[in-house]
């Protein structure tokens, strides 16, 4: 049996001219809570982004250090490094079969 009573969600609709006078306090309170929530969320996202940047910089420093160490070892023993590269290539080709 159908009735012509409005749905509960229809009560949430605000007329185009704004909320009624008696609802201003609660509407302002909801708006204030929403702004605080958005501010807290923005703070958390900003902190997470800062951590991502810091970790990226740390990884970049590690990578730079490893590249520098590798270059130094190649300069010290170029023939040994070429021999190791050939051996690794040979083993990889055997494993890929």
BAKEZA-754953 format. One record per residue (C-alpha): x, z, y; residue in one letter. Coordinates in steps of 0.001 Angstrom, whole numbers, padded with zeros to 6 digits, always signed. Example, Ala and Ser with C-alpha at 12.3 -4.5 7.8 and 13.67 -1.06 7.14 Angstrom:
2
+012300+007800-004500A +013670+007140-001060S 
# end
This chain:
97
+000000+000000+000000X +001503-001032+003355X +001304+001014+006501X +002082-000001+010041X +004395+002941+010714X +007813+002021+012033X +010842+002388+009791X +013285+005212+010343X +015848+002690+011584X +013476+001570+014329X +013849+005006+015921X +017516+004257+016549X +016754+001225+018669X +017207+001847+022370X +015075-000104+024833X +016867-002589+027102X +016427-000325+030142X +018409+002514+028514X +017637+005731+026681X +014769+007946+027782X +015542+010784+030213X +015411+013528+027569X +017927+011689+025361X +020695+011371+027983X +022437+014597+026952X +022573+013786+023262X +023457+010137+023926X +026319+011224+026160X +027465+013719+023538X +027441+011004+020861X +029313+008676+023171X +031896+011380+023895X +032364+012070+020150X +032719+008354+019499X +035391+008048+022193X +037286+011036+020772X +037119+009520+017295X +038412+006181+018550X +041207+007944+020450X +042241+009891+017330X +042146+006718+015251X +044267+004882+017822X +046794+007733+017762X +047033+007643+013965X +047430+003853+013936X +050098+004044+016648X +052048+006683+014699X +051808+004611+011513X +053081+001544+013369X +055993+003571+014735X +056881+004686+011194X +056740+001111+009922X +059049-000023+012721X +061471+002850+012043X +061563+002112+008320X +062059-001581+009021X +065001-000782+011263X +066458+001508+008588X +066156-001213+005945X +067754-003706+008326X +070691-001329+008821X +071094-000959+005038X +070967-004724+004605X +073551-005272+007343X +075850-002690+005741X +075533-004284+002287X +076226-007762+003673X +079310-006474+005483X +080584-004768+002313X +079991-007911+000264X +081834-010069+002783X +084774-007680+002732X +084970-007720-001081X +084764-011526-001154X +087625-011704+001342X +089724-009282-000731X +089237-011058-004082X +087744-014543-003682X +088771-015839-007126X +087325-012814-008922X +084019-013252-007086X +083884-016964-007989X +084600-016064-011638X +081841-013444-011630X +079409-015943-010073X +080209-018520-012771X +079784-015929-015538X +076454-014718-014136X +075251-018304-013789X +076214-019054-017384X +074405-015934-018672X +071309-016735-016601X +071202-020276-017971X +071427-018923-021549X +068657-016382-020922X +066351-018989-019371X +066280-021139-022513X 
# end
